[in-house]
Amino acid sequence: MLRGIYSAATGMMFQMQQVNTIANNLANVETNGYKRKELVGSSFGDLLVQFTDQAPGTDNVIGTGIKADGIARYETPGNLVQTKNRFNVAIASSGYFLTRGADGVEKVTRDGDFQLDTNSRLTTRSGDLVLGTDRRPILLTGDLHTMQIAEDGRISVGEQPVGQLMVVEPPKIALETQFPLAPPGLPPSTNVSIKQGFLEHSNVNVVTEMVSMMTANRAYGFGQKVISAHDQILQKAANDLGRIS
């Protein structure tokens, strides 16, 4: 009986986390380069086997609920939208721009909405420096109306080459944080397709997220009903046992 309550409770907690993940997707639907995330769950038995290497006696264990086992990140590209802004850049292939924060930490991003800082360095909207293939900030001077960014990321002002955007392929685990960090020593990607004057929108589909939200809320409600039913059964059992003389 208590196992049923526990299983329903873990399911409700999982659905609460699922709702939070969906809400985060919806909040970032207009964030350039954002990738949709989805909560992944495993049964307690699956996790037990995973951590104990098929522990003896776990083959016929009855399920005891669900646990959050991580967040899956969908790397499907978002739609490319033309802006005609020479400082807007989209990656039409796999890969991420390499940037460096004020704290010196290198990060990766697909958001190519760039700008210049007061020192004529190419930066993200949050102020992180955009790095070139030499892992240095990209300095842009001269007549910027003539700035061109080639498909391979090479930047030129007029006829003068000034650098090349560093696009890297970070491992999957590095992308599972809210602000993905770049592992040290990542080499530049060899298969790059850059589009100047475009931005990549998020790959979040609002309709899909709303359906997922309703499904999670419905599952949460079912869990409440299961716990309520078990509670009534326990109360009845306690009352009936109290009458036994």
C-alpha contacts under 8 A as a table, 3 or more apart, distances in Angstrom:
res1	aa1	res2	aa2	distance
1	M	4	G	5.30
1	M	5	I	6.76
1	M	230	H	6.94
1	M	234	L	7.96
2	L	5	I	5.07
2	L	6	Y	6.14
3	R	6	Y	5.00
3	R	7	S	6.04
3	R	64	T	6.54
4	G	7	S	5.12
4	G	8	A	6.20
4	G	64	T	7.77
4	G	226	V	7.95
4	G	227	I	7.74
4	G	230	H	7.45
5	I	8	A	5.20
5	I	9	A	6.06
5	I	226	V	7.30
5	I	227	I	5.39
5	I	230	H	6.66
6	Y	9	A	5.02
6	Y	10	T	6.18
6	Y	64	T	7.06
6	Y	65	G	6.86
7	S	10	T	5.32
7	S	11	G	6.25
7	S	63	G	7.76
7	S	64	T	5.16
7	S	65	G	3.96
7	S	66	I	7.17
8	A	11	G	5.04
8	A	12	M	6.25
8	A	65	G	6.85
8	A	223	G	4.99
8	A	224	Q	7.49
8	A	226	V	6.52
8	A	227	I	6.45
9	A	12	M	5.06
9	A	13	M	6.27
9	A	65	G	7.84
9	A	223	G	6.78
9	A	227	I	7.52
10	T	13	M	5.08
10	T	14	F	6.12
10	T	65	G	5.46
10	T	66	I	5.73
10	T	67	K	6.84
11	G	14	F	5.06
11	G	15	Q	6.24
11	G	65	G	6.24
11	G	66	I	5.80
11	G	67	K	7.87
11	G	220	Y	7.29
11	G	223	G	6.70
12	M	15	Q	5.11
12	M	16	M	6.27
12	M	219	A	7.46
12	M	220	Y	4.99
12	M	223	G	5.81
12	M	224	Q	7.59
13	M	16	M	5.07
13	M	17	Q	6.44
14	F	17	Q	5.17
14	F	18	Q	6.15
14	F	41	G	7.66
14	F	66	I	7.00
14	F	67	K	6.54
14	F	68	A	6.28
15	Q	18	Q	4.73
15	Q	19	V	6.10
15	Q	216	A	5.44
15	Q	217	N	7.21
15	Q	219	A	7.05
15	Q	220	Y	5.96
16	M	19	V	5.14
16	M	20	N	6.41
16	M	216	A	7.77
16	M	220	Y	7.56
17	Q	20	N	5.06
17	Q	21	T	6.29
17	Q	39	L	7.52
18	Q	21	T	5.09
18	Q	22	I	6.22
18	Q	38	E	7.44
18	Q	39	L	5.79
18	Q	216	A	6.83
19	V	22	I	5.07
19	V	23	A	6.03
19	V	213	M	6.07
19	V	216	A	6.49
19	V	217	N	7.63
20	N	23	A	5.04
20	N	24	N	6.22
21	T	24	N	5.12
21	T	25	N	6.41
21	T	37	K	6.89
21	T	38	E	6.53
21	T	39	L	6.73
22	I	25	N	5.02
22	I	26	L	6.30
22	I	37	K	7.72
22	I	38	E	7.34
22	I	209	E	6.16
22	I	212	S	7.44
22	I	213	M	6.55
23	A	26	L	5.08
23	A	27	A	6.10
24	N	27	A	5.02
24	N	28	N	6.34
25	N	28	N	5.26
25	N	29	V	6.24
25	N	36	R	5.97
25	N	37	K	6.78
25	N	204	V	6.59
25	N	209	E	7.55
26	L	29	V	5.19
26	L	204	V	7.35
26	L	206	V	6.72
26	L	209	E	7.05
27	A	30	E	7.69
28	N	31	T	4.91
28	N	34	Y	6.71
28	N	202	S	7.42
28	N	204	V	7.99
29	V	34	Y	7.49
29	V	201	H	7.95
29	V	202	S	5.77
29	V	203	N	7.67
29	V	204	V	5.66
29	V	205	N	7.74
29	V	206	V	7.48
30	E	201	H	6.70
30	E	202	S	6.40
31	T	34	Y	5.60
31	T	201	H	6.60
31	T	202	S	5.93
32	N	110	R	7.30
32	N	111	D	5.07
32	N	112	G	7.65
32	N	113	D	7.79
32	N	199	L	6.82
32	N	200	E	5.63
32	N	201	H	4.55
32	N	202	S	5.51
33	G	78	G	6.88
33	G	109	T	7.39
33	G	110	R	4.71
33	G	111	D	4.84
33	G	112	G	7.91
33	G	199	L	7.93
33	G	200	E	5.31
33	G	201	H	5.36
33	G	202	S	4.98
33	G	203	N	7.64
34	Y	110	R	7.42
34	Y	111	D	7.72
34	Y	201	H	7.10
34	Y	202	S	4.48
34	Y	203	N	6.71
34	Y	204	V	7.85
35	K	73	R	6.47
35	K	74	Y	5.90
35	K	75	E	6.19
35	K	76	T	7.62
35	K	202	S	5.94
35	K	203	N	5.74
35	K	204	V	6.99
36	R	73	R	5.98
36	R	74	Y	5.45
36	R	75	E	7.77
36	R	202	S	7.51
36	R	203	N	6.09
36	R	204	V	5.40
37	K	71	I	6.34
37	K	72	A	5.53
37	K	73	R	4.55
37	K	74	Y	6.16
38	E	71	I	5.50
38	E	72	A	5.15
38	E	73	R	6.59
39	L	68	A	6.84
39	L	69	D	7.62
39	L	70	G	6.16
39	L	71	I	4.52
39	L	72	A	6.24
40	V	68	A	5.92
40	V	69	D	5.41
40	V	70	G	5.42
40	V	71	I	5.56
40	V	72	A	6.48
41	G	66	I	6.23
41	G	67	K	5.44
41	G	68	A	4.46
41	G	69	D	4.95
41	G	70	G	7.22
42	S	46	D	6.13
42	S	47	L	6.61
42	S	66	I	5.52
42	S	67	K	5.42
42	S	68	A	6.44
42	S	69	D	5.85
43	S	46	D	5.21
43	S	47	L	6.49
43	S	63	G	6.64
43	S	64	T	7.05
43	S	65	G	5.75
43	S	66	I	4.33
43	S	67	K	6.02
44	F	47	L	5.15
44	F	48	L	6.10
44	F	63	G	6.88
44	F	64	T	6.02
44	F	65	G	6.11
44	F	66	I	5.92
44	F	67	K	6.47
45	G	48	L	5.00
45	G	49	V	6.25
45	G	58	T	7.07
45	G	61	V	6.95
45	G	62	I	7.97
45	G	63	G	6.39
45	G	64	T	7.31
46	D	49	V	5.24
46	D	50	Q	6.14
47	L	50	Q	4.87
47	L	51	F	6.17
48	L	51	F	5.35
48	L	52	T	5.92
48	L	54	Q	7.77
48	L	55	A	7.56
49	V	52	T	5.16
49	V	53	D	5.37
49	V	54	Q	4.48
49	V	55	A	5.91
49	V	58	T	7.25
50	Q	53	D	5.60
50	Q	54	Q	6.88
52	T	55	A	5.26
54	Q	58	T	7.15
55	A	58	T	6.04
56	P	59	D	7.57
57	G	60	N	7.05
57	G	61	V	7.47
58	T	61	V	5.23
71	I	176	E	7.17
72	A	176	E	7.80
73	R	175	L	7.89
73	R	176	E	7.04
76	T	203	N	6.78
77	P	92	A	7.80
77	P	200	E	7.70
77	P	202	S	7.82
77	P	203	N	6.23
78	G	200	E	5.64
78	G	201	H	5.12
78	G	202	S	5.07
78	G	203	N	4.25
78	G	204	V	7.89
79	N	200	E	5.65
79	N	201	H	5.46
79	N	202	S	7.33
79	N	203	N	7.17
80	L	90	A	7.14
80	L	92	A	7.89
80	L	198	F	6.14
80	L	199	L	5.55
80	L	200	E	4.51
80	L	201	H	6.34
81	V	198	F	5.38
81	V	199	L	5.34
81	V	200	E	6.31
81	V	201	H	7.14
82	Q	197	G	5.89
82	Q	198	F	4.31
82	Q	199	L	6.53
83	T	88	N	7.26
83	T	197	G	5.38
83	T	198	F	5.39
83	T	199	L	7.04
84	K	88	N	7.67
84	K	196	Q	7.84
84	K	197	G	4.30
84	K	198	F	6.73
85	N	88	N	5.39
85	N	196	Q	7.85
85	N	197	G	4.86
85	N	198	F	7.48
86	R	89	V	7.67
86	R	147	M	7.28
86	R	148	Q	7.55
86	R	196	Q	6.22
86	R	197	G	5.17
87	F	112	G	7.95
87	F	113	D	6.66
87	F	114	F	5.32
87	F	115	Q	6.12
87	F	196	Q	7.38
87	F	197	G	6.86
88	N	112	G	5.57
88	N	113	D	4.79
88	N	114	F	5.84
88	N	196	Q	6.03
88	N	197	G	4.96
88	N	198	F	5.61
88	N	199	L	6.04
89	V	112	G	4.62
89	V	113	D	6.49
89	V	114	F	7.48
89	V	194	I	6.81
89	V	195	K	5.66
89	V	196	Q	4.63
89	V	197	G	5.82
89	V	198	F	5.40
89	V	199	L	5.85
90	A	110	R	7.39
90	A	111	D	7.38
90	A	112	G	5.58
90	A	194	I	5.86
90	A	195	K	5.15
90	A	196	Q	6.60
90	A	197	G	7.75
90	A	198	F	5.42
90	A	199	L	4.89
90	A	200	E	5.53
91	I	94	S	7.09
91	I	95	G	7.28
91	I	96	Y	7.58
91	I	110	R	7.03
91	I	112	G	7.92
91	I	192	V	7.50
91	I	193	S	5.92
91	I	194	I	4.86
91	I	195	K	6.36
91	I	200	E	7.39
92	A	192	V	7.74
92	A	193	S	5.19
92	A	194	I	5.89
92	A	195	K	6.71
93	S	191	N	7.54
93	S	192	V	5.97
93	S	193	S	5.33
93	S	194	I	7.63
94	S	169	E	7.39
94	S	192	V	7.35
95	G	110	R	7.77
95	G	167	V	5.83
95	G	168	V	5.28
95	G	169	E	4.82
95	G	170	P	7.52
95	G	189	S	7.05
95	G	192	V	7.55
96	Y	108	V	5.57
96	Y	109	T	5.32
96	Y	110	R	5.23
96	Y	167	V	5.22
96	Y	168	V	5.36
96	Y	169	E	6.42
96	Y	170	P	7.64
97	F	108	V	5.46
97	F	109	T	5.31
97	F	110	R	6.04
97	F	111	D	7.96
97	F	112	G	7.78
97	F	130	V	7.42
97	F	131	L	7.85
97	F	165	L	7.27
97	F	166	M	5.95
97	F	167	V	4.69
97	F	168	V	6.51
98	L	106	E	6.89
98	L	107	K	5.95
98	L	108	V	4.81
98	L	109	T	6.83
98	L	130	V	6.33
98	L	131	L	5.73
98	L	132	G	7.89
98	L	166	M	5.73
98	L	167	V	6.08
98	L	168	V	6.70
98	L	182	A	7.47
99	T	106	E	5.55
99	T	107	K	5.20
99	T	108	V	5.95
99	T	109	T	7.52
99	T	128	D	5.98
99	T	129	L	5.33
99	T	130	V	4.53
99	T	131	L	5.39
100	R	103	D	7.86
100	R	104	G	5.79
100	R	105	V	5.52
100	R	106	E	4.29
100	R	107	K	5.97
100	R	128	D	5.38
100	R	129	L	5.10
100	R	130	V	6.68
100	R	131	L	7.10
101	G	104	G	5.29
101	G	105	V	5.47
101	G	106	E	6.41
101	G	107	K	7.45
101	G	127	G	7.36
101	G	128	D	4.58
101	G	129	L	6.40
102	A	105	V	7.48
102	A	127	G	7.95
102	A	128	D	6.68
105	V	181	L	7.62
106	E	181	L	6.11
106	E	182	A	5.45
106	E	183	P	7.93
107	K	179	F	7.47
107	K	180	P	5.89
107	K	181	L	4.15
107	K	182	A	4.76
108	V	180	P	5.88
108	V	181	L	6.00
108	V	182	A	5.86
109	T	112	G	7.80
109	T	180	P	7.46
110	R	200	E	7.58
111	D	124	T	7.92
111	D	199	L	7.35
111	D	200	E	7.01
112	G	124	T	7.30
112	G	199	L	6.31
112	G	200	E	7.66
113	D	124	T	6.37
113	D	125	R	6.64
113	D	199	L	6.86
114	F	122	L	6.57
114	F	123	T	5.55
114	F	124	T	4.70
114	F	125	R	6.13
115	Q	122	L	5.73
115	Q	123	T	5.41
115	Q	124	T	6.24
115	Q	125	R	6.67
116	L	119	N	7.57
116	L	120	S	5.28
116	L	121	R	5.30
116	L	122	L	4.76
116	L	123	T	5.84
116	L	140	L	7.99
117	D	120	S	5.33
117	D	121	R	5.48
117	D	122	L	6.67
117	D	123	T	6.59
117	D	127	G	7.74
118	T	121	R	7.43
120	S	139	L	5.75
120	S	140	L	5.57
120	S	141	T	6.59
121	R	129	L	7.15
121	R	130	V	7.97
121	R	137	P	6.43
121	R	138	I	5.61
121	R	139	L	4.54
121	R	140	L	6.13
122	L	129	L	6.17
122	L	130	V	5.60
122	L	137	P	6.99
122	L	138	I	5.59
122	L	139	L	6.42
122	L	140	L	7.07
123	T	126	S	7.75
123	T	127	G	5.50
123	T	128	D	5.32
123	T	129	L	4.40
123	T	130	V	5.07
124	T	127	G	5.21
124	T	128	D	5.28
124	T	129	L	6.53
124	T	130	V	6.69
125	R	128	D	7.50
129	L	137	P	5.91
129	L	138	I	7.91
130	V	137	P	5.81
130	V	138	I	6.51
130	V	165	L	7.67
131	L	134	D	7.58
131	L	135	R	5.27
131	L	136	R	5.20
131	L	137	P	4.65
131	L	138	I	5.98
131	L	165	L	6.46
131	L	166	M	5.93
132	G	135	R	5.15
132	G	136	R	5.59
132	G	137	P	6.21
132	G	138	I	5.91
132	G	163	G	6.13
132	G	164	Q	5.12
132	G	165	L	4.58
132	G	166	M	4.67
133	T	136	R	7.46
133	T	163	G	7.56
133	T	164	Q	5.81
133	T	165	L	6.11
133	T	166	M	4.57
133	T	167	V	7.91
133	T	188	P	6.66
134	D	166	M	7.96
135	R	166	M	7.39
138	I	162	V	7.49
138	I	163	G	6.42
139	L	162	V	7.27
140	L	144	L	7.52
140	L	157	V	7.75
140	L	162	V	7.10
141	T	144	L	6.86
141	T	157	V	7.74
142	G	157	V	6.91
143	D	146	T	5.93
143	D	147	M	7.38
143	D	157	V	6.81
143	D	158	G	7.32
144	L	147	M	4.94
144	L	157	V	6.32
146	T	157	V	5.48
146	T	158	G	5.15
147	M	155	I	7.10
147	M	156	S	5.64
147	M	157	V	4.28
147	M	158	G	6.32
148	Q	155	I	5.77
148	Q	156	S	5.37
148	Q	157	V	6.39
148	Q	158	G	7.82
148	Q	196	Q	7.73
149	I	153	G	5.79
149	I	154	R	5.60
149	I	155	I	4.55
149	I	156	S	6.57
149	I	194	I	7.79
149	I	195	K	7.83
149	I	196	Q	6.00
150	A	153	G	5.21
150	A	154	R	5.22
150	A	155	I	6.51
150	A	194	I	6.88
150	A	195	K	7.71
150	A	196	Q	7.60
151	E	154	R	7.37
151	E	192	V	7.24
151	E	193	S	5.16
151	E	194	I	4.43
151	E	195	K	6.22
151	E	196	Q	8.00
152	D	164	Q	7.91
152	D	192	V	5.61
152	D	193	S	5.86
152	D	194	I	6.05
153	G	164	Q	5.18
153	G	165	L	4.91
153	G	166	M	7.56
153	G	192	V	7.56
153	G	193	S	7.65
153	G	194	I	5.89
154	R	161	P	7.43
154	R	162	V	7.91
154	R	163	G	5.95
154	R	164	Q	4.07
154	R	165	L	6.38
155	I	161	P	5.93
155	I	162	V	5.72
155	I	163	G	5.33
155	I	164	Q	5.50
155	I	165	L	7.43
156	S	159	E	6.40
156	S	160	Q	5.34
156	S	161	P	4.10
156	S	162	V	5.38
156	S	163	G	7.20
157	V	160	Q	5.31
157	V	161	P	6.43
157	V	162	V	6.98
166	M	188	P	6.00
166	M	189	S	7.86
167	V	188	P	5.58
167	V	189	S	5.62
167	V	192	V	7.28
168	V	186	L	6.53
168	V	187	P	6.42
168	V	188	P	4.93
168	V	189	S	4.93
169	E	186	L	7.50
169	E	187	P	8.00
169	E	188	P	7.58
169	E	189	S	6.19
170	P	174	A	6.36
170	P	175	L	7.34
170	P	182	A	6.54
170	P	183	P	7.15
170	P	186	L	7.13
171	P	174	A	5.55
171	P	175	L	7.16
172	K	175	L	5.43
172	K	176	E	7.01
173	I	176	E	5.50
174	A	177	T	6.94
174	A	180	P	5.89
174	A	181	L	6.15
174	A	182	A	6.83
174	A	183	P	7.24
175	L	178	Q	7.88
175	L	179	F	7.83
175	L	180	P	4.90
175	L	181	L	7.31
176	E	180	P	6.80
177	T	180	P	5.29
177	T	181	L	7.94
182	A	186	L	7.43
183	P	186	L	6.43
189	S	192	V	6.44
195	K	198	F	5.94
204	V	209	E	7.62
205	N	208	T	5.37
205	N	209	E	6.32
206	V	209	E	5.12
206	V	210	M	6.15
207	V	210	M	5.17
207	V	211	V	6.25
208	T	211	V	5.24
208	T	212	S	6.20
209	E	212	S	4.98
209	E	213	M	6.03
210	M	213	M	4.90
210	M	214	M	6.26
211	V	214	M	5.20
211	V	215	T	6.20
212	S	215	T	5.02
212	S	216	A	6.13
213	M	216	A	5.18
213	M	217	N	6.19
214	M	217	N	5.10
214	M	218	R	6.05
215	T	218	R	5.10
215	T	219	A	6.16
216	A	219	A	5.09
216	A	220	Y	6.13
217	N	220	Y	5.01
217	N	221	G	6.27
218	R	221	G	5.07
218	R	222	F	6.33
219	A	222	F	5.04
219	A	223	G	6.34
220	Y	223	G	5.13
220	Y	224	Q	6.47
221	G	224	Q	5.06
221	G	225	K	6.42
222	F	225	K	5.11
222	F	226	V	6.29
223	G	226	V	5.09
223	G	227	I	6.30
224	Q	227	I	5.26
224	Q	228	S	6.15
225	K	228	S	4.99
225	K	229	A	6.10
226	V	229	A	5.14
226	V	230	H	6.24
227	I	230	H	5.12
227	I	231	D	6.05
228	S	231	D	5.02
228	S	232	Q	6.29
229	A	232	Q	5.21
229	A	233	I	6.33
230	H	233	I	5.05
230	H	234	L	6.14
231	D	234	L	5.12
231	D	235	Q	6.17
232	Q	235	Q	5.08
232	Q	236	K	6.15
233	I	236	K	5.12
233	I	237	A	6.07
234	L	237	A	5.02
234	L	238	A	6.09
235	Q	238	A	5.12
235	Q	239	N	6.17
236	K	239	N	5.11
236	K	240	D	6.04
237	A	240	D	5.14
237	A	241	L	6.04
238	A	241	L	5.18
238	A	242	G	6.18
239	N	242	G	5.06
239	N	243	R	6.65
240	D	243	R	5.30
240	D	244	I	6.89
241	L	244	I	5.37
242	G	245	S	7.94
